[in-house]
Amino acid sequence: MKKFDIIIIGSGPGGEGAAMACAKAGKKVAVCDEFSLVGGANTHKGTIPSKALRHASQILMDGCKLHNADYQTLLRQTESVILSQVELRESFYKRNQVELIIGRAKFLDQHKVEITEPNGLKKVYEADAFIIAVGSRPYHPADIDFTHPRIIDSDKLLKIKDNPRTITIYGAGVIGCEYASIFRGLSIKVNLINTRHQLLSFLDDEIIDALAYHLRENGVLIRHNEEYEKVVPDDDGVTIYLKSNKQIRSDYLLWAQGRTGNSQNMGFEELGIIPNERGSIPVDQFYQTKLPHIYAVGDAIGYPSLASAAYDQGRFAARNLLFGEKTTLKVKDIPTGIYTIPEISSVGLNERELTEQKIPYEVGHSFFKHLARAQITGHRVGMLKILFHRDTLEILGIHCFGYGASEIIHIGQAIMSQKGEGNSLLYFIHTTFNYPTMAEAYRVAALNGLNRVELTKKGMK
């Protein structure tokens, strides 16, 4: 029986972050994954393939022609990106002398796991400590037949063998909205069914309105406040029956209604670690389970379920385990990145939250259509919005909608992270930006917001 200092279960971002931190601390480390290619769902089923598809779809929507630009062609193009990511990540493990074990892990006791290899052979490994980073999978309600080829989730979406003409997406969360944009870029008819009254209600209302408008402008049919009654597939397509008596027929139904942690049948219950109804493993604020030598990170513990967050959680969990540092992710400081077309990103509070908290704030806008760089590139749709304290000028929230939003947001994030006077609207007013750039939107928005404050003060005199 082989023994390690630390065994990490899962090779996605959380597992990778934990493995690198443990290896660089001089520990004997192994990473176990059920899939023979490292990277987890992030690389093979989620973030990487969906964003590669999204990039191609954006090019098509910009009016560029791609040779044989159908869904199957774009799927094949994503394979090269995935393989490049796998090769890169495998090199990290080799360079840091982390052993890779392929198979499914199950705890036998607090310090032993049984690994069932793809050929059925079982081997037992021992470790002083464990970090669980097994990720998640799409949630499947019991009354939907996911074995039928016409009913798919975000994992199966990458395996369909034809080019759909119509698709219904049930669930208008981040995944649903992103794929609605992707498929419209491929000229596929999209029905987006939302069980709530608006899209992505955690966003700023102005951003929500802009997203809904542009999805509809691009041809997505959105239905709010709907719930399914039943789903009936056949050889040629699938019909979803809604409780409102509507019937929607399409080539495929993409189910995008949440995710479930991959914690089942791993022996956690026998250790006294009880996952919740969605498979999330309970941990404290430092990612420690009720057993002091077992930690869990990433999608396996639920919110915020982001690849970027998982990597940091893995690093923090490793350092908490090894050195007792008691570091944790500041969830409120994590930027939101949503890769719709146009894309969305935000950090900090939105107008609804500031109003509820009765914080005196003001708004500064910059519309992309007025920026020289946007006019040059042709990406005129979008805006940058800065929310700041009316009296102190402290930046409270930044919200961006448009091309490059997920990149632009980090400028504002860096300023918001400064303490005291360092976090001020005046930074953007007193700083010279390259011209022409999209970053110039910060200066325009800051000046717009400051003008509002000065007008209010003049009106009070």
Phi, psi and omega in degrees: 000126183275141183240141178234161171291314184220133170248129179251127182256109183115132184246021174285194183303319180296315179294320179295314179300318179293317183297316181295319180294319180291318181296318181290344175272005176086015181272154174276113192237143170232145174243126179252133177217141181291332183264141186288340178255127186289165176121341177068188181298330179305316183276322191260335187229343189240259191303307187294306180296321182292324180284330174294318176297319181297320179299315179296321179295321177298318179300317179295318181291336176283356177097005178277151180259128173251138183298125180050053188280067172253176187298317182296322178297316180292325176299318180295326179293328179291335184299323180293323177295315180299313181296323177297319178294320179297313180300318180298314183289324175298324179295327177299314182294317180296315183295329181260012175056042174265126181279135177260129178241122182263124179153174180264130184265144172216132181288132172266324172204194187293343183230005180233139173235144174259124180254120176266111182286163181305331179275003179094349179291137181250135177228148181251135178234150181239148178209155176287330183209162182223146170235122185265123180219055189276356175072202184216174178221164179299140178287135180239109173294149188294334186269008178251131184274090182280359174280344180284136184294342180273351178249116188232162170239186185292342174282311183290340181303328183277001185242359180291149192257001181233185180249100183295148175263330180222148177213141173252129178251118178261112185116116184248042172279202183299311182296315180299315181291321179297313181289331174300317177295316182300312184291327177293327176297336178265012180062031174266133180291129187238128168253120180251114183257120183250127179279354181247182187272347178208164179283140168042064189295349178282350180274170173296139185302323181294323178290319178301314180299319181295318179298312180299318180298313185286328173298315179293321179299327179275358174106007177281130176268112183258132175238115181269162174053045180241147174226148182279147173263312177201164179233125184236106177267158171216191185294333187256348183175199182214142177244128175254126179261123182264156180294343178276008181075012173278151174232128182236123182251136178204170179294321181221154169246120175263115179272119184227057187241067174090175182225163182232136178295144182273054186257001186286148175056037178247004177082014181295319184300321179295338177271356183087008177261111188251106175296154179281186185296339177259016175079008181281135181274126181288131178222165174274187185293348179251018173073018180266133174282187179292344174263124190296342181258007179238122180243161177216145185215170172075206181300338180296341179251003177092216185312139007270358175054053178234141180301317181298318179292320182299318180299314179294320178300320179299315179297315181296317180299318180298315182288328174294318179295314187279321189238358181063036186288336181059049175258149181212164181282131175274093188302323183294341182266358182281127177286146173273132175232116182237121190263054169282182174237108357289162183274166186229143171208147180205160175210141180089198186275154175256176185298322180299315181293319179295322179294316180298325180274000178057040177271127180288108185233164174226167187239136171239129182246148166223120181265131186301328183298342180265354183271136181300319182297319179295322178293324179292314184280341183087001179266075187271346183281128174136177180199160170243136185230123178251127174254128185218158180291129186298328184266315185267345185066014175296135179282127185252335180192147177228133184226129185228138180225119180143180183300128178080012183303319183291340175273315184300325187301332186290338175296310179295322179301319181297319180289320180296334182282349180287151182267150174059229184291346179295333177265091184212146175302332183295336178303315184288334180280325184266359181258137178271124180259150171303146181226130001268138176216163173286333179298336178302342178303329179295317180295317180297315181294321180296316178296321178298317180292318180295323176300321178297318180296315183293323176297321179295318180296321177296323180291337181276344183283000000 
